[in-house]
Amino acid sequence: MKEQYVRYILETYVLEGNFDSNFAKTWVDQHDLEQITENLARLAFQAYGIDPSNRYSDLSTEIISHLIADSVIVREGDDYSGYWYKLRPERKASSIDILHKKNPVVERINKIGEEALRRALVKIVDEDNLWSDVEGEIESPPFDLLEHGDTKLTIPASDRVVSIGHNYATEFDRQTSLLIEQVASLNGIDEGSNLREVVIGQLKAGRELIRAGSFKLYLLQITLIDTLLMLAKRYEKEAIGGLAGALASALIKHFGIEG
């Protein structure tokens, strides 16, 4: 059972995390691929404040091998040039979906929600004695802290580093850009103030975080999300307020933020 949850975390990171950045050079050699495989579990668990060290390397190897067999990662070369590997992101979603369909944990988490994953992670940390690797308490976390002796685990932490998949990033970018255009068309927000310019600056800062693909979650909260909530309240009876509120709700749901 534990293995299924670990697989879910690794597979989800490959699908939605910052996995693609490993192939920024387009073609990576055998050594690079081995490093990508070795780091997969560490990076996947990092978002939850957990460092699994060199654990779960066998599962990481299985997932990378699946991606190669399914031509998500293609191989080129020979014994003289060495072997080189390239990621085909457009094939990634369908390939991970094959793995997800074999894993009953995926349907369970979809039904119950993140609380199921949170409890599973705590049990994994306990069983595999990862408490010494868990980061300390983070101020004002969105979820209750789970205590174990003198150590506290926050899942997820409000200032954790998060990554966003390409499809989600594109859609959130589009909606934020549309909202920026609408705010820019306003005569002003507060008469005699430069609040409109401040709001546009905050929206653009949040948009840049989304475009970066990986960022600390609290930065998105204090730039984009807080500004969206302010606009939604101030213009609740107007179209701009509806757009801001819908985008804020989508971001909060996507990143599992609880107030």
C-alpha positions, -999 to 999 in steps of 0.1 A, spaced: 0 0 0 28 24 9 44 18 -25 12 29 -42 12 63 -24 49 68 -32 42 60 -68 14 85 -69 37 113 -55 64 105 -81 40 102 -110 22 134 -101 55 153 -99 65 140 -134 31 151 -147 26 185 -130 59 194 -113 90 210 -126 102 177 -141 105 191 -177 133 215 -166 156 186 -163 156 184 -201 163 221 -206 194 212 -227 170 193 -251 193 162 -252 208 149 -220 235 121 -218 234 89 -198 250 105 -168 224 133 -168 196 108 -170 210 88 -141 210 121 -121 174 129 -131 164 94 -119 184 97 -87 168 131 -78 132 122 -88 120 111 -54 138 139 -35 122 166 -58 88 150 -57 87 149 -19 103 183 -15 69 200 -20 57 184 12 87 194 33 100 158 32 135 147 22 135 109 14 173 110 8 181 80 -14 149 61 -7 125 49 -34 152 48 -60 138 16 -74 104 32 -80 120 62 -96 139 39 -119 107 21 -128 89 53 -137 118 66 -159 120 32 -176 83 34 -183 87 68 -199 115 55 -221 95 24 -231 65 46 -239 86 70 -260 80 99 -237 118 100 -233 134 90 -266 169 76 -269 195 82 -296 231 73 -300 255 43 -301 286 29 -283 308 56 -298 287 87 -294 272 75 -262 235 75 -256 214 106 -254 178 112 -242 152 138 -250 118 145 -234 86 147 -255 63 166 -231 33 162 -254 32 125 -247 37 128 -209 0 131 -198 -12 100 -216 17 80 -204 13 90 -168 -24 83 -171 -15 47 -179 3 44 -146 -24 62 -127 -51 38 -140 -30 9 -124 -29 27 -91 -60 25 -69 -46 53 -47 -53 78 -75 -91 72 -74 -91 73 -36 -74 107 -34 -97 120 -61 -127 109 -41 -116 118 -6 -92 147 -14 -58 159 -1 -66 148 34 -62 111 24 -27 119 9 -18 140 40 -25 111 64 -7 86 41 24 108 40 25 110 78 23 73 80 51 69 54 73 94 73 67 74 105 73 40 90 104 50 71 118 71 100 119 103 79 111 125 109 147 136 112 146 149 76 113 169 80 115 207 81 104 225 112 71 243 117 62 269 91 44 300 103 6 301 96 3 269 76 -30 263 58 -33 228 73 -31 216 109 4 206 120 9 169 127 31 163 157 57 136 163 78 141 194 95 175 190 91 175 153 62 190 133 52 182 98 32 206 77 16 193 45 15 213 25 34 243 39 24 278 30 59 288 19 67 255 2 81 256 -33 54 246 -58 55 238 -95 28 241 -121 21 221 -152 23 237 -186 -15 234 -193 -25 250 -160 2 277 -164 -10 286 -198 -47 289 -187 -39 309 -155 -16 331 -176 -44 338 -201 -69 346 -174 -45 369 -155 -36 387 -187 -73 393 -194 -78 407 -160 -48 430 -163 -63 444 -195 -96 450 -177 -80 467 -147 -59 489 -170 -91 501 -187 -105 514 -154 -104 551 -149 -91 544 -114 -98 523 -83 -96 549 -56 -100 585 -67 -68 605 -62 -46 574 -56 -23 553 -77 -40 520 -65 -48 509 -100 -11 510 -109 -2 491 -77 -29 464 -85 -16 460 -121 19 456 -107 8 430 -83 -11 411 -110 19 412 -133 42 400 -105 19 370 -99 17 363 -136 55 362 -138 56 336 -110 32 314 -130 52 318 -161 84 308 -142 67 275 -135 82 270 -100 79 294 -70 73 297 -33 35 295 -28 33 324 -3 47 348 -30 18 339 -52 -6 345 -23 8 380 -15 9 391 -51 -18 376 -72 -42 358 -50 -46 386 -24 -51 411 -52 -77 390 -69 -96 386 -36 -96 424 -32 -109 430 -67 -135 403 -63 -148 421 -31 -146 456 -44 -163 448 -78 -185 419 -66 -215 432 -87 -194 437 -119 -179 415 -145 -143 423 -134 -152 411 -99 -166 379 -111 -135 372 -132 -112 380 -103 -132 358 -79 -132 329 -103 -95 330 -109 -88 333 -72 -110 303 -65 -92 283 -93 -58 291 -79 -67 284 -43 -82 250 -53 -53 241 -76 -27 247 -49 -47 234 -20 -47 267 -1 -70 268 30 -76 301 47 
